Amino acid sequence: MIIFEDVHFAYDQIYPALRGVSLQIDDGESIAVMGTNGAGKTTLIKHMNGLLRPDQGRVIVNGVDAREKSVAELSRTVGLVWQNPDHQLFLDTVEKEIMFGLRNLGYTADEAEERCHRTLTQLGLEHLAERSPFALSGGERKRVALASVLATEPDVLALDEPTIGQDAGQKERLAKMLREMNYEGKTVIVVTHDIEFAVDHFSRTIAMAAGIIIADGPTHDVLSNDLVLEACSLTPPQMTVTARALHQVFPEIPQRLTHLDELEDVILKIVGGEG
Amino acid sequence: MRLSFLEVFRYTRVDSVIHRLDPRAKLVMSTVGAIVSLMFLDIIPLVIILCVLIPLLAAAKSLRRWARSMKGLGALIVFIMVFNTLYSTSPTPFSYSLSLALRLVALMTSFSLFFLTVHPDELSQALIQMHVRFEFAFAMSMAMRYVPTLGQEAYAIMDAQKARGVELDKGNLLRRIRNIVPIIVPLIIVSIRRALSVAESMESRGFGACENRTYMEELHFTRRDWLVVAISLSIAILSICVRVWWGLPAWMLWKFPF
């Protein structure tokens, strides 16, 4: 469980990035963090593993104040996957790259190797194990970086813009994997601008603007609120657009809809099918 | 690991007497400052050099930034002082280390006077008007332009590796040196990748298409610039005379007895 208590943070003590953020993330939640560029999303997740420390307020990870732990210690609990994989890849094979983090966190060589291969298989990257990360494509590098964090099996997985540069198939695959991890009880937090990705796969959405949380709740509620969409400079999800268009003709169809089954139910009722 | 001491080499957009000087005049001034700092290794002359340079920085309205940078440099200065005091063969190791540290500060200050106040574009224009080929001048100003970017990148990489359990500020010296590898390798790779993409985007915008370029703004030496050059060169000549023929007066050779 991660708790933010009125967290303030400013870069270089001058440029405010968080201005009083309070939130609670329970074990096993799946959360999308949305907001415009510069809203404080990345700053928020960097507080979860201690890379940034609050100027004011507290971050509590699994009951312990984050201040009392080093980044390395917190990283066992909270795994961060970065936007740019090139910021972390530096070894000559994918396998070594993934084992590097594991060894740092204190796993033995055998354990590390076993976990490494399990993760590679899970992500469908086995064929790349012996390849150099630098010779891979952008999308592949991104998945290798993801694998290097997944291998450490953190309780909380926070991903910064994981869908950028991934084709629809890869995105689906990523979503499926994140859902599976979520079923296994892990907390999954994703920073994204991809509204369909958020709507389809995450049950809770935190919307941020100018360093504060402007909305936090079930994804369907948050993302069908026009004020939120505007503040995060998002276009409404397709389902909402569809629902609104249909509402013009069939007033029974509510305007605040974002889910396919709900829409189906209502339409079936209208056309006289089974509700 | 902080890199804040690099701040002092970054252009600041302020309007000041020093900023308005011709970059070529400032180049002479900074070079003279650096050469003079390298010529003397006694405490008093180096303090005098700093006493000249610091008011110049104040005139460039950059004193606060300089002070912050020097604070960032503090760890290195302490390192230099401690190691040299312990291992120097000089009869007065502490004074020797102190003057080494002062020399470092003086060198950084004289270069910062140039880099703080010369916009990369001005620098390349100055080089071109000194008959350096445009491509080289451009490469130079690009390099300057990318220093802060590289710094930001370095921070991002450090964050990424810390999150993988690299403990940058723990362990013995050997371990710390080994910990630099996960920072340096991605930094180099990222820079090469960026260099390639910058080159492509430059070529797609017609870089090097015309043999003879014309320039929108040209630099002109004013009387003030000549004055700066004259003063700088006189100081240089005076220092050379002192160093080579006349020798320093006795009071300037003062040092701590240890």
Interface residues (C-beta under 8 A of the other chain):
Chain A: K46 N49 L51 S70 V71 A72 S75 G79 L80 W82 N84 D86 H87 Q88 L89 F90 F100 G101 N104 L105 F134 S148 V149
Chain B: E153 A156 I157 D159 A160 Q161 K162 A163 R164 G165 V166 E167 V181 P182 V185 P186 I189 V190 R193
